[in-house]
Amino acid sequence: MFSFAKAGRQLSENEQRQVALRLLLDAWNSAIDQGIDKDVVASTAMFAALSDMIGAYGEDSVADLTTELPERIRKGDFTVAG
């Protein structure tokens, strides 16, 4: 697999987000192609993200962050046009 770091190129934060999203969506689609239910993939991805963030920032910080999610969801921050 190609690695920007090994190629000596540092990615901007936006580029890192785009690459990370592409890699995660590839894994997501692969799981679904293997017969994993979409709801299982979604809840597992949320668990992985939250547990990783709790490990990095602590439970209180992540709890505070998640209180903003309903508003962000309602205003379309996570809606992908398609």
LINGI-V890604 format. One line per field, one symbol per residue. ss: DSSP state (2 for helix, 1 for strand, 0 for the rest). phi: phi as a letter, one per 30 degrees, with the letter a starting at -180 (. if undefined). burial: + if it has 24 or more other C-alpha atoms within 12 Angstrom, else -. A space follows every 10 residues. Layout:
BEGIN
ss->???
phi->???
burial->???
END
This chain:
BEGIN
ss->0000000000 0022222222 2222222222 2220000222 2222222222 2222222022 2222220022 2222000000 00
phi->.dbddddicd dddddddddd dddddddedd ddddjddedd dddddddddd ddddddcjdd ddddddddde dddddjdcdc da
burial->---------- ---------- -------+-- ---------- ---------- ---------- ---------- ---------- --
END
